[in-house]
Amino acid sequence: MLNKDMSLDHPRKVVPIDCEDSFINLKKISISIKERFLKMYFNANAGHVGSSLSCADILTICKFHWCSSINDEIILSKGHAAAALYATLAESGDLSEEQINTFYKDGTYLAAHPPANKLTKIPFATGSLGHGLSLATGLALSDKFTGIKRKIFCITSDGELNEGSTWEASLFAAHHKLTNLFWLIDSNKIQGFGRTSDTLELEPLKLKIECFGWNVVETDGHCFSDLDNAMKTVSQLTFDKPNAIICNTIKGKDMYQLQDQIACHYLPMNQTCYSKTLENILE
């Protein structure tokens, strides 16, 4: 857990999952990440809180368990959740407290969307939705050619599956048998203008992605044991396919009065919302 000034005595390391205590440890890390980015959002009077809350647990298990090599790559395609990514990198020691304190300020590298070529653990600027999976596919293909052994993780929103570039990338990845590619879909069912089902129906999503040539598992995106079981399962399916996990999540999970509401996509937190949301994530 973090001290009140949100500084860490030691950066978090990869958590091997071999018992129930490991999941408890991941939960503690996730809470610490959420405390950190909630403070960042509140101090900056910034929105997109709900987007970060829906993917924080996915980022946690990805960074602190699934990334077993220092060379493994995480691409956050849903760049509007950048604060969750910054907080995760701060938790691992890849960003300093001085950098975190510049969030949203003039001259910062920690802007509303991830920057290009400014931070070593953020390889691409994202936020123009639908580009992340294409970028991840390019990395995975390059590694296949060069023989580099690492995993490429790409976290997309469900709303950006409206973009044709996402489906082009998924076809390309399957055609080239990019087994080193892991597509994590933050399926929180809400996008900028309403419910995803009202904006552009995606279901049956699992079947569609399977038909595009992927191994696919669907799971609870807020449960670490379910997420880890999904990763184990998808990795043991057809050996020559890329891998996707549909993570069913809640937009603005635990956000006071705004959980699962479109307002959590845009609105900043007032003092009451901030305090109550902190209480909720600590329960």
N, C-alpha and C positions, 0 to 999 in steps of 0.2 A: 504493500500500500504506500501511497505517497505521504510525505510530510505536508504540513499545511502550506508550505511555500512551493509545493509540487516538485521539489528536487528529489532525486533518487540517490541513495547511498551507493548503489551499484546498478548498472544497467541490467535490464532483464535479459536472461538467456533463454535458449530453446528449451522447452519443457518436454522431456520424454514422457509419453503417456503409458504408464504400466500399472496404474492403480487409481482408485477413486480420488485419492489425494491430488493426483495430477490435474484432474478436472477442477478441483477446488482451487488449485493454484492458478489455473487459467482464468477462472472466474474472478479471482482477486486482481489479476493483471487487467482484465477487461474493465472492472470497476475503476481502477486507477486511470486507465486511458479515458474513460468517460468523464471522470472528475476533471481531468486535465482539459479536454476539449470543451466541456461545458463552461469552464471558467474562461477559456479563450473566447468562446462565442459571446458570453455575457459582457466581458470587458470591452469587446469590440462592437457591441450592440448589433451583431450580425445575425442573419438568417441562415437557413439550410441546416438547422439543428436536427430536424427529423431525419434527414438523409444520412447524417453521421450515426445517429442512434440505431438505425436499422442495420448498418453494416459493421458496427464496432466489434461484435463477437466474431464475425467472419474474419476481419482483419487480425484479431487477436490470435485465433488458432492458426491462421495462415502464417503469421510472422513468428510466433513463438512455439509452434510445433511442426507444422508441415514443411516449413523452410529448413530442411535439415542440413543444407549446405550454405555457406556464406555467399555463394554465387547464385543461388536461387533468386528469381525475380518476381516482384509483385507489381502489377500495373492496375491502378485504380482508375478504371474507365469512367466511372461516375464521379467526375472531378469536383462536382459541387459538394462532395463529402470530404473535401481536402483536409479539414480540421481533424477528422478522425485519423487520416493518414499521418499528418504531422504529429499528432499525439502518440500514435503507435511508434513512430520513429524516435520520438523523444524518450519513450519508455524503454526502447532497446539501446539507447545511448547514441543513436545515429544523428540526432539533432540535440543541440545544447539548450539550456534554459534561456540563454541570451537570445537565441534564434526564436524560440517559442514566444518569448515576450514581445517580439516584433509583429506578431500575427495581425494582419489587416492595417498595419501602420505604414506611413509614407516610407518608401524606399525598401520595404521588406521583400524578401524572397518568398515569404509565406502568405501568398495572396489567397483570394477566394477560391481559385482553381490552382492546381499544381503548376509550377513554373517549368520552363524548358531549360535544360542544361545548366541548372543552378545548384542542385543538390544531388549528391552521388547516389542516393537510394531512390530517387525519382527520375527514371530514365526519359520520361516523355511528359510534355504538357498535355493534360486531358481536361475534358469538360465539354468539348464539342462532341456531344454524345454520339456513340456508335463507332468511334475510331479505335477504342481500346483493344477490342478483340483482334482487329486487323494488325495493330502494332504487336500484340502478343504473338500472333501467328507468324509474323515476320521474324521475331526473335527465335521462336521454336524451330522454324525452318532453317535459319542460319546455323543454329546449334546442331541440327541434324547433319548439315553439310560439313561442318567443321569438326564434328565428333565431340563437342563439349557436352558433358554430362551434368545437366541441371534441370530443375523444374521451372516452368513459366506459369505463374498464376495470374489470371485476369478476373477482376471483380467488376461486373457490369450491373447496372440497374435493370429492372424488368422493362421500364419505360423506354430505354434506348433500344430495345428489341424492335421498336417501330422502324428503326433505321435499316435500310437495305444493306448498308456496308457490313452490318453485323452478320447477316445471313450469307453474304458473299464470303466473309472470312471463315464462317463455319463450314461452308462447302469446301473451301480451299484447304482448311486444316484436316478435314476428313480425307480428302483426295490424297494428301501427302502423308497421311498416317502419322500425324504429329502426336505421338503418345506422351511426349514430355509437356504437353499443354493441358492446363486445368482451368476450365471456365467456371467461375463461381457467380451464380446469378442471385443478386439480392432482390428477391421477389417480394416486395413490400406492398404491392397492389395499388400504389398511388404514384402518379407522376404530376408534372407541373400544372396540368389543367383538369385533373380529376382522377377517378379510378381508372386503372389501366384497362379494365374490362369495358368501360364506357368509351374510352378514347380510341382504342384499337384492340379488339379481343385477341389474346395470345393463346388461349387454351384450344386444344390440348397441347400444352407447351412441351411436356416431356416426350410425347409421341413425335412432335414435329422435329425436335432436336435429334431424336433417335433416327428418324427418317433421313436426316441430313448426314448420318454416318457416325454418330457419337455414342460412346457409353454414357448413360445418364442415370443418375440417382436423385431422388427428391427427398428432402429432409427438413427438420426444424432448424432454422438458421440462428436460433438463440440458445440451443442446447449443445454443449461441447461434446458430450458423449455421442449424441446423434450425428453431429457433424463428423466426428472422427470415424464412426462406423460407416458413414456414407463414403468417406474418402477410401477406407479400406475396401469397401464393396466395389466402388467404381474402378479401382485400380486392379481388381481381380476379374473384371469382365473381359470382353474380347481384347486380345493383347495388341492389336494393330490399329486401335482407334484412339482419337483424342477423348478427353474425359470432361464431363460437365456435371456439376451439382447444382440443382435448383434449391436454393435456400429460402424456405418460406419464413418471412420476417414480418415485423410490425413497424410501419413508418412511425418514427418518433417514439419508439418503445420507452415507456416509463415517463414520457414528457407530461407534465402537469396540464390537464384539461385539453391537451392537443394531440395525445396519442391517437394514431390511426385517423388523423384529420388532415385534409389538404393544407390547412393553415400552418402546420408544422414544417412544411416545405419552405415557407417564406419568412415567417414572423420571427423576429428576435425575442429573447426572453426578458420579461420584466423581473423585478426582484422576487416577487412571489413565485413566479414560474420557475425561476432558477433554483430557489431554495427548495421548493417542493419536488422538483425533478431530481435534485441531489438526494433528497430523502428517499425517493422511490427506487433509485438505483442501488441504494445501500440496504434496502430491506431484504 
